[in-house]
Amino acid sequence: MGGLMLVAVRGLAIAKWIHNAGGFVLLIVLAVSLLNLNLLGKMGFGAFCGFDGSAIFSGECRDPDVARTIRRSVWLAGPIIALFYILGTACVLVFTSPSGRETA
């Protein structure tokens, strides 16, 4: 708990290093065997598929004109998701400098 408090006080400059180290350790752990690499590939595929396909595969979309409904949902959700990613990246860049050095 104290470590989390120190990171919160210090800010994103330390938090990004902790996040990167955690990702690196995860890759090392998953690279131990071929089974783990197989699972990593499946998890990555699942992460890039997104939740938009789950409604289609589970049969929730019962509209007779299902192609039009899915096309409309993608056209509506795509710009909103892109806006969230852009705003999230902008917020991180406001608090950290891209060079890795903090500005006073």
TORSETOR-728247 format. One line per field, with one value per atom (N, C-alpha, C): z, x, y; residue number from 1; atom name. Coordinates in steps of 0.02 Angstrom, whole numbers, plus 50000, padded with zeros to 5 digits. Atoms other than C-alpha are relative to their C-alpha. Layout:
N
c3: Z | ...
c1: X | ...
c2: Y | ...
num: NUM | ...
atome: CA | ...
END
This chain:
104
c3: 50000 | 50000 | 50000 | 49998 | 50039 | 49932 | 50066 | 49871 | 49951 | 50043 | 49782 | 50016 | 49981 | 49880 | 49973 | 50026 | 49830 | 49924 | 50073 | 49647 | 49985 | 50012 | 49659 | 50012 | 49986 | 49736 | 49946 | 50051 | 49609 | 49932 | 50062 | 49464 | 49945 | 50057 | 49292 | 49978 | 50020 | 49269 | 50026 | 49972 | 49384 | 49979 | 50016 | 49344 | 49931 | 50067 | 49160 | 50000 | 49996 | 49206 | 50033 | 49967 | 49323 | 49952 | 50050 | 49187 | 49948 | 50050 | 49059 | 50029 | 49969 | 49181 | 50009 | 49993 | 49216 | 49934 | 50066 | 49031 | 49979 | 50017 | 49007 | 50039 | 49959 | 49152 | 49975 | 50027 | 49080 | 49937 | 50061 | 48912 | 50017 | 49980 | 48998 | 50028 | 49970 | 49098 | 49947 | 50052 | 48945 | 49948 | 50050 | 48840 | 50025 | 49971 | 48950 | 49958 | 50038 | 48844 | 49939 | 50059 | 48679 | 50018 | 49978 | 48771 | 50021 | 49979 | 48850 | 49940 | 50060 | 48681 | 49962 | 50031 | 48611 | 50035 | 49961 | 48751 | 49989 | 50012 | 48725 | 49932 | 50065 | 48541 | 50001 | 49995 | 48582 | 50038 | 49963 | 48711 | 49957 | 50044 | 48586 | 49946 | 50050 | 48453 | 50031 | 49966 | 48579 | 50016 | 49984 | 48629 | 49938 | 50061 | 48449 | 49967 | 50029 | 48406 | 50027 | 49970 | 48526 | 50020 | 49976 | 48604 | 49946 | 50052 | 48443 | 49969 | 50028 | 48382 | 50047 | 49952 | 48542 | 49991 | 50011 | 48506 | 49938 | 50062 | 48331 | 50013 | 49989 | 48389 | 50050 | 49950 | 48535 | 49976 | 50027 | 48427 | 50028 | 49971 | 48515 | 49947 | 50052 | 48353 | 49958 | 50033 | 48290 | 49948 | 50051 | 48170 | 49933 | 50066 | 47998 | 49954 | 50041 | 47917 | 50041 | 49953 | 48026 | 49973 | 50029 | 47905 | 50007 | 49994 | 47907 | 50073 | 49929 | 48097 | 50023 | 49981 | 48120 | 49967 | 50035 | 47988 | 50035 | 49966 | 48077 | 50068 | 49934 | 48247 | 49994 | 50011 | 48178 | 49982 | 50020 | 48097 | 50059 | 49941 | 48261 | 50053 | 49945 | 48381 | 49981 | 50021 | 48277 | 50018 | 49982 | 48292 | 50075 | 49927 | 48476 | 50033 | 49972 | 48517 | 49982 | 50020 | 48416 | 50040 | 49960 | 48509 | 50071 | 49932 | 48678 | 50001 | 50002 | 48628 | 49990 | 50012 | 48562 | 50063 | 49939 | 48719 | 50056 | 49948 | 48833 | 49989 | 50015 | 48744 | 50012 | 49988 | 48750 | 50075 | 49927 | 48938 | 50028 | 49977 | 48966 | 49978 | 50025 | 48857 | 50036 | 49962 | 48957 | 50063 | 49936 | 49116 | 49993 | 50010 | 49041 | 49935 | 50063 | 48910 | 49959 | 50041 | 48761 | 50004 | 49997 | 48786 | 50061 | 49940 | 48955 | 50057 | 49947 | 49052 | 50022 | 49975 | 49164 | 49990 | 50003 | 49140 | 50066 | 49935 | 49292 | 49997
c1: 50041 | 50000 | 50044 | 49954 | 50143 | 50033 | 49970 | 50223 | 49952 | 50051 | 50061 | 49992 | 50006 | 50052 | 50060 | 49942 | 50230 | 49995 | 50009 | 50192 | 49948 | 50052 | 50034 | 50026 | 49971 | 50131 | 50049 | 49949 | 50272 | 49969 | 50035 | 50152 | 50013 | 49997 | 50149 | 50071 | 49931 | 50337 | 50025 | 49981 | 50363 | 49949 | 50052 | 50197 | 50010 | 49990 | 50241 | 50057 | 49946 | 50403 | 49976 | 50027 | 50310 | 49956 | 50044 | 50182 | 50041 | 49957 | 50319 | 50036 | 49967 | 50411 | 49951 | 50051 | 50250 | 49986 | 50010 | 50222 | 50058 | 49940 | 50400 | 50003 | 50000 | 50387 | 49946 | 50052 | 50223 | 50023 | 49974 | 50306 | 50052 | 49949 | 50451 | 49966 | 50036 | 50331 | 49964 | 50037 | 50227 | 50045 | 49954 | 50381 | 50035 | 49966 | 50428 | 49988 | 50013 | 50343 | 49957 | 50042 | 50253 | 49927 | 50070 | 50089 | 49985 | 50011 | 50109 | 49999 | 50001 | 50150 | 49935 | 50065 | 49994 | 49945 | 50050 | 49889 | 50008 | 49989 | 49970 | 49971 | 50028 | 49923 | 49924 | 50073 | 49744 | 49973 | 50021 | 49731 | 50006 | 49991 | 49799 | 49946 | 50053 | 49675 | 49934 | 50062 | 49533 | 49999 | 49998 | 49591 | 49988 | 50009 | 49595 | 49932 | 50066 | 49425 | 49949 | 50046 | 49332 | 49934 | 50065 | 49161 | 49946 | 50051 | 49071 | 49979 | 50016 | 49080 | 49961 | 50033 | 49010 | 49924 | 50072 | 48832 | 49981 | 50014 | 48842 | 50006 | 49987 | 48915 | 49951 | 50046 | 48795 | 49928 | 50068 | 48641 | 49955 | 50041 | 48582 | 49969 | 50024 | 48558 | 49949 | 50053 | 48390 | 49964 | 50030 | 48350 | 50002 | 49998 | 48299 | 50053 | 49949 | 48415 | 50063 | 49945 | 48563 | 50061 | 49942 | 48696 | 49995 | 50009 | 48622 | 50009 | 49994 | 48611 | 50073 | 49929 | 48793 | 50039 | 49966 | 48853 | 49988 | 50017 | 48761 | 50035 | 49967 | 48832 | 50075 | 49928 | 49010 | 50011 | 49993 | 48986 | 49988 | 50013 | 48919 | 50055 | 49953 | 49042 | 50072 | 49931 | 49202 | 50027 | 49974 | 49221 | 50001 | 50001 | 49173 | 50059 | 49943 | 49304 | 50065 | 49939 | 49436 | 50008 | 49997 | 49393 | 50024 | 49978 | 49414 | 50075 | 49929 | 49585 | 50042 | 49963 | 49641 | 50001 | 50002 | 49582 | 50040 | 49960 | 49661 | 50074 | 49929 | 49828 | 50019 | 49987 | 49816 | 50007 | 49996 | 49785 | 50066 | 49935 | 49939 | 50056 | 49946 | 50046 | 50000 | 50001 | 49989 | 50042 | 49966 | 50062 | 50071 | 49932 | 50219 | 50027 | 49970 | 50341 | 50018 | 49986 | 50367 | 50073 | 49930 | 50556 | 50017 | 49987 | 50539 | 50025 | 49977 | 50605 | 49942 | 50055 | 50488 | 50015 | 49994 | 50455 | 49977 | 50016 | 50448 | 49939
c2: 49941 | 50000 | 50063 | 49942 | 50118 | 50011 | 49994 | 50081 | 50032 | 49968 | 50125 | 50074 | 49929 | 50287 | 50040 | 49966 | 50332 | 50010 | 49994 | 50298 | 50053 | 49950 | 50403 | 50071 | 49934 | 50547 | 50021 | 49984 | 50537 | 50011 | 49986 | 50527 | 49949 | 50045 | 50450 | 49984 | 50013 | 50462 | 49933 | 50065 | 50312 | 49947 | 50049 | 50227 | 49970 | 50028 | 50208 | 49949 | 50049 | 50118 | 49935 | 50059 | 50001 | 49961 | 50032 | 49966 | 49963 | 50032 | 49930 | 49938 | 50057 | 49816 | 49942 | 50053 | 49720 | 49966 | 50029 | 49694 | 49956 | 50039 | 49634 | 49935 | 50060 | 49512 | 49951 | 50043 | 49446 | 49964 | 50032 | 49413 | 49946 | 50050 | 49323 | 49938 | 50057 | 49214 | 49959 | 50036 | 49171 | 49968 | 50028 | 49131 | 49937 | 50057 | 48984 | 49937 | 50061 | 48850 | 50016 | 49992 | 48826 | 50006 | 49994 | 48803 | 50071 | 49931 | 48974 | 50048 | 49958 | 49053 | 49991 | 50013 | 48969 | 50040 | 49962 | 49044 | 50075 | 49928 | 49215 | 50020 | 49985 | 49208 | 50001 | 50002 | 49161 | 50061 | 49941 | 49300 | 50063 | 49942 | 49426 | 50002 | 50002 | 49368 | 50021 | 49981 | 49384 | 50074 | 49928 | 49558 | 50043 | 49961 | 49618 | 49989 | 50013 | 49541 | 50049 | 49952 | 49653 | 49970 | 50022 | 49642 | 50005 | 49992 | 49689 | 49934 | 50065 | 49510 | 49955 | 50045 | 49434 | 49999 | 50000 | 49490 | 49960 | 50036 | 49416 | 49925 | 50070 | 49250 | 49969 | 50027 | 49231 | 49999 | 50001 | 49259 | 50053 | 49948 | 49416 | 50045 | 49956 | 49509 | 49962 | 50038 | 49445 | 50041 | 49957 | 49586 | 49965 | 50033 | 49519 | 50030 | 49967 | 49646 | 50010 | 49998 | 49603 | 50036 | 49967 | 49666 | 50076 | 49927 | 49842 | 50022 | 49983 | 49841 | 50000 | 50003 | 49787 | 50056 | 49946 | 49910 | 50067 | 49937 | 50052 | 50004 | 49999 | 50002 | 50015 | 49987 | 50002 | 50073 | 49930 | 50172 | 50048 | 49957 | 50243 | 49992 | 50012 | 50161 | 50016 | 49989 | 50180 | 50068 | 49934 | 50369 | 50014 | 49989 | 50367 | 49965 | 50037 | 50234 | 50035 | 49964 | 50328 | 50064 | 49939 | 50488 | 49985 | 50018 | 50401 | 49984 | 50015 | 50333 | 50063 | 49938 | 50503 | 50043 | 49960 | 50593 | 49969 | 50034 | 50462 | 50010 | 49989 | 50478 | 50073 | 49929 | 50667 | 50015 | 49989 | 50662 | 49975 | 50026 | 50553 | 50046 | 49956 | 50668 | 50067 | 49937 | 50819 | 49993 | 50009 | 50744 | 49972 | 50026 | 50665 | 50028 | 49978 | 50721 | 49939 | 50058 | 50605 | 49976 | 50019 | 50606 | 49958 | 50039 | 50520 | 50042 | 49955 | 50670 | 50043 | 49959 | 50766 | 50073 | 49927 | 50949 | 50029 | 49972 | 51059 | 50044
num: 1 | 1 | 1 | 2 | 2 | 2 | 3 | 3 | 3 | 4 | 4 | 4 | 5 | 5 | 5 | 6 | 6 | 6 | 7 | 7 | 7 | 8 | 8 | 8 | 9 | 9 | 9 | 10 | 10 | 10 | 11 | 11 | 11 | 12 | 12 | 12 | 13 | 13 | 13 | 14 | 14 | 14 | 15 | 15 | 15 | 16 | 16 | 16 | 17 | 17 | 17 | 18 | 18 | 18 | 19 | 19 | 19 | 20 | 20 | 20 | 21 | 21 | 21 | 22 | 22 | 22 | 23 | 23 | 23 | 24 | 24 | 24 | 25 | 25 | 25 | 26 | 26 | 26 | 27 | 27 | 27 | 28 | 28 | 28 | 29 | 29 | 29 | 30 | 30 | 30 | 31 | 31 | 31 | 32 | 32 | 32 | 33 | 33 | 33 | 34 | 34 | 34 | 35 | 35 | 35 | 36 | 36 | 36 | 37 | 37 | 37 | 38 | 38 | 38 | 39 | 39 | 39 | 40 | 40 | 40 | 41 | 41 | 41 | 42 | 42 | 42 | 43 | 43 | 43 | 44 | 44 | 44 | 45 | 45 | 45 | 46 | 46 | 46 | 47 | 47 | 47 | 48 | 48 | 48 | 49 | 49 | 49 | 50 | 50 | 50 | 51 | 51 | 51 | 52 | 52 | 52 | 53 | 53 | 53 | 54 | 54 | 54 | 55 | 55 | 55 | 56 | 56 | 56 | 57 | 57 | 57 | 58 | 58 | 58 | 59 | 59 | 59 | 60 | 60 | 60 | 61 | 61 | 61 | 62 | 62 | 62 | 63 | 63 | 63 | 64 | 64 | 64 | 65 | 65 | 65 | 66 | 66 | 66 | 67 | 67 | 67 | 68 | 68 | 68 | 69 | 69 | 69 | 70 | 70 | 70 | 71 | 71 | 71 | 72 | 72 | 72 | 73 | 73 | 73 | 74 | 74 | 74 | 75 | 75 | 75 | 76 | 76 | 76 | 77 | 77 | 77 | 78 | 78 | 78 | 79 | 79 | 79 | 80 | 80 | 80 | 81 | 81 | 81 | 82 | 82 | 82 | 83 | 83 | 83 | 84 | 84 | 84 | 85 | 85 | 85 | 86 | 86 | 86 | 87 | 87 | 87 | 88 | 88 | 88 | 89 | 89 | 89 | 90 | 90 | 90 | 91 | 91 | 91 | 92 | 92 | 92 | 93 | 93 | 93 | 94 | 94 | 94 | 95 | 95 | 95 | 96 | 96 | 96 | 97 | 97 | 97 | 98 | 98 | 98 | 99 | 99 | 99 | 100 | 100 | 100 | 101 | 101 | 101 | 102 | 102 | 102 | 103 | 103 | 103 | 104 | 104 | 104
atome: N | CA | C | N | CA | C | N | CA | C | N | CA | C | N | CA | C | N | CA | C | N | CA | C | N | CA | C | N | CA | C | N | CA | C | N | CA | C | N | CA | C | N | CA | C | N | CA | C | N | CA | C | N | CA | C | N | CA | C | N | CA | C | N | CA | C | N | CA | C | N | CA | C | N | CA | C | N | CA | C | N | CA | C | N | CA | C | N | CA | C | N | CA | C | N | CA | C | N | CA | C | N | CA | C | N | CA | C | N | CA | C | N | CA | C | N | CA | C | N | CA | C | N | CA | C | N | CA | C | N | CA | C | N | CA | C | N | CA | C | N | CA | C | N | CA | C | N | CA | C | N | CA | C | N | CA | C | N | CA | C | N | CA | C | N | CA | C | N | CA | C | N | CA | C | N | CA | C | N | CA | C | N | CA | C | N | CA | C | N | CA | C | N | CA | C | N | CA | C | N | CA | C | N | CA | C | N | CA | C | N | CA | C | N | CA | C | N | CA | C | N | CA | C | N | CA | C | N | CA | C | N | CA | C | N | CA | C | N | CA | C | N | CA | C | N | CA | C | N | CA | C | N | CA | C | N | CA | C | N | CA | C | N | CA | C | N | CA | C | N | CA | C | N | CA | C | N | CA | C | N | CA | C | N | CA | C | N | CA | C | N | CA | C | N | CA | C | N | CA | C | N | CA | C | N | CA | C | N | CA | C | N | CA | C | N | CA | C | N | CA | C | N | CA | C | N | CA | C | N | CA | C | N | CA | C | N | CA | C | N | CA | C | N | CA | C | N | CA | C | N | CA | C | N | CA | C | N | CA | C | N | CA | C
END
